[in-house]
Amino acid sequence: MSQEKAYLSADNKRKVTTHRLQEMKQRGEKISMLTAYDYSMASVIDHAGMDVILVGDSASNVMAGNTTTLPMTVDQMIYHGKSVMNGVKRAMVVIDMPFGSYQGNPVEAVSNAVKIMKETQADCLKLEGGREILESVQRILSAGIPIMGHLGLMPQSINKYGTYAVRAQDEAEASKLLDDAHLLQEAGCCSIVLEKIPAELAKRVAAELAIPVIGIGAGPYVDGQVLVMHDMLGINKGFSPRFLRRYANLFDQIESAVQQYISDVKSSDFPSKEESY
């Protein structure tokens, strides 16, 4: 085995941290990121070699069946975060701070951030917004808690937008996004997610920032990619945005397996003599 291959093999076993994400950006290694919400799937995703696991407030949609992420609470995010942490050995685990837990009241934001970190033992928190939440970001960072920013389409602000259309297509919004990205970096954020913005704008942000920039619907020129696990595995069939690539069709496969089980039970084929005591 060459020295380079030996290094990569050892490096792949290292716990992923904020520092390691920075190393990956510096050497041009793309960062892989996927959501998880429970112990079993987190174990599989981590074992597969995922760099970052996001305990997303998208649990509101894919786990609870809500139409937006807004109903999620701090305690619910803690529940999902603890479940994921129990299944992860290598990946960096990031937890979304839910809607209402950090906007408007920086003191309450720190209290909620500390609560989430203490009870889950996660690695990092993710907050949506730029200048509007800057004081909360600064206070949380001052408590020693890493923050991943989130700009572009921000699902917690969906009622303000009124649409899930691509963001920052006009000059004013694009300029604000660039300013916000620099503000978050200067405040001390370890990385930023850009959601559903033009690829060329995302390319510019990634080039201008020293911290990693991870995209979802932001084109190929950023430092990494994130998707919702239920979407990319085809468990959720009702969501097909342009940026989504499905790597499996688990809805149909699971449905088929369940139908076969029903049939086997109805026909008394299951359990067989070999499956009985």
N, C-alpha and C positions, 0 to 999 in steps of 0.2 A: 504494500500500500504506500502510495506517495505521501510525502509530508503534507501536501495540500489536502489530499483526501482524508488523511488522519485528522487534520485540524477541523475540517468541515464536519466529520463524524462526531468529534468531541463537542464541537460548537453546537450542533443540533440537539445535544442532550442537556445543554445549559438551560437553566430557568430563564425565561424571557422577562426582561425588566425594561424600565424606561431607558436605561443606559444602553441596553442591547438594541432597542429600536433605533436609537441614534447611530449606533455602529452600523446597523443594516442600511440606513440611509446613506451614510458616508461611503460605504463600499458598493452602493448601487444594488443591493439585494432587496427585492420586493417583499413587502410585508403582507402576510395572509391573515385575514381576520374574518370570523364568522360568529353568529350569535348562538347562544345556548341558554337554556332556562332551567335545566334539571340535571341531576347527577348522572343518569345513564347516558344521555347524549353528550354531555360535557366530557365524560370518560372516553367515549369513542372519538370525538373530535380532537381531544388532547392527544390521545394515543396515535392518531393519524399524523400528528406533527404540526398542528395549527400554531401560528405564532401568537395570536391574540384572540381571546374569546370575549365577546361582548355580551354581558347580561343586559339585554336591551329592554327599554320600556315597550318595545314591540311585543313583549309578552302580553300586553293588553289586547293586541289583535289576534296573535296566533295561539295563545294559550287560553285566553278568556273570552274571545269572540267579540270584543268591542270594536267599534268602527274607527276609534282614534286611540292614541296613546294616553290621553288626558286622565282617564280614571285611575291610573296606577298610583299607589301610595308608597311612602317610604318603607313601611313594614312589608308590603308585598315585594318590593325590590330586594329587601333584605332576605326574605324567604327564598327567592329564586337565586340570589347571590350566594347564600350559604350552601344551597343544593349544588350549585355549579362548582364551588370551591372544593367540596368534598370529592369531586371526581377529577380534579386537575392536578397534575404534577409539574408540567413544564410551561404551559402557555401563560402569558400575562392575562390576568382577568380584569376587565374594565366593567364597571357598573354604571348604568345611566342614573343620574339623579332625576326623579320624576317631576312632572309639572307641579309647580307651586311650592317646591321644596327649597328653592334657591332664588327665585325671582322676587325682587322687591324688598327683601329683608336680609341683608348680609349677615347679621348676627344669627338669625335663624338658619341661614344657609350653612354656616360653619357647624352649628349644632347638628343639623341633619347629616352633613358630610361625615362628621366624627362618628355619629351613631352608625351609619352604614359601614364605615371602615372597621370600627371596633367589632361589630356583630358579624360581619362577613369575612374579615381578614383578606379582602380583595386587594388588588395591586394599584388601582387607579379609578377615578370617577370621570364620567363624561357629562358635560353641560352644554346646552344649546344657547348660542348667542354670542355677541361681541361686546361692543361698548355698553350696551344696556345692562349687562350683568357683570361688568368689569370689577366692581367693588366686591361682589360675592366671590368672583374668581380669585382676586388678590387675597382676600381674607382666608379662603380655604387653602390656598397655596401657602400662606404664612403659617398655617397649622401643620405644614409638612405633608400635605396630601397631594399627590400628583393629579393633574387634570388633563384630560383629552378634550379639546374644544370641538365644536360642531357648528359649521356655517353652511350657508346655501339654503336648501329646503330644510326647514326645521319643523318636524312633525308636531311638536308641542305648540307651535304657532299656527296650526292649520286653520283655525277659525278666523285668524286675521287675514290669511291669504285667501281663503275660500276656494282654493284649488291646489292640486298636487303638480301643477305645471312646472317646467324648468325655471329655476330662479336665476337672477343676475344676468339676464340677457340684455338689459339696457345699461347704458354707461353709468348712470347714477348708482344703481344697485351693485354693479360690478366694482365700482370704485369703493363703495362702502365695504363690500366683502374683503377687498384687498386691505383696506385700513384695519378692519376688525381682525384679520388674520395676523397682521403685524402687531396689533395691540395684545392679542392673546400670547403670541410668542414673547413679546417684551415683558409681559406679566409673569411668565415662567411656565406656561403650559408645555407639556412634554410632546404633544402631537395634536393634530387637528383632523377631523373628518369633514370632507366636503361632499354634500349630497345634492345630486341632480342639478348640476351647473354645466355650462359649456366647457368642453374639453380644453380649449385653448386658454380659458381663464384659469382652470385648475392647473394647467401646465405652468402658467405664470406664477401662481401662488407657490407651487412646489419648488420652482426654481429660485424664488426670492427668499423663501424661509429656510432656516437651518434645521428646523425640527421636521419630523416625518409628517407627510400629508397623505391621508388615506381616503380613497374615494369610494362613493357608491353612486353610480350614474354620473361620474365626473371624468370619464375617459381614461385612456391608458397611460397618461404621462405623469401620474402621481406616484407616490412611493409605495403604495399598497392598495389593496381592495378589501371591501367588506360587503357581505351579503347576509340576508336573514336566512337562517338554516332551513326553515320550513319552505321558503320560496325556492332555494337552489336544489333542494332534494325532491321537489314536486309533491310535497305533502299538501301545500296550499295551492289549489288549482285555479282559484279565482283571481289571482294577481299576476299579471303578465306585462310589466313595464319593459320598455325597450332595453334597459340596462341589465335585465335579468337573464342569466344563462342557467338552464336547468340541467343538472348533472345526473338526475335520476327521476323516476316517475313513481315515487313511493305511494302516492294515493291509490293508484290502480293496483299496484303490487300488494299493498296491505288489504285493500278491499277484496281482491281475489283470494288471498289467504283466509280472510275472515269468512267469506262465502263458502270456501271449501270446508272450513271447520264446522260451520252451521250444517252443511250437507252431511258431513261425517257423523255428527251428533244425531241428526234426524234419522239417518239410516242405520244407526247403531254400529256403524263401522268404527267409531271411536268411543271408548277405548277398546283396543284389541286384547286378546288373551295375553300377549307379550307386554302390554302396557298396564296390566292389572297385577295385583298382589295376591 
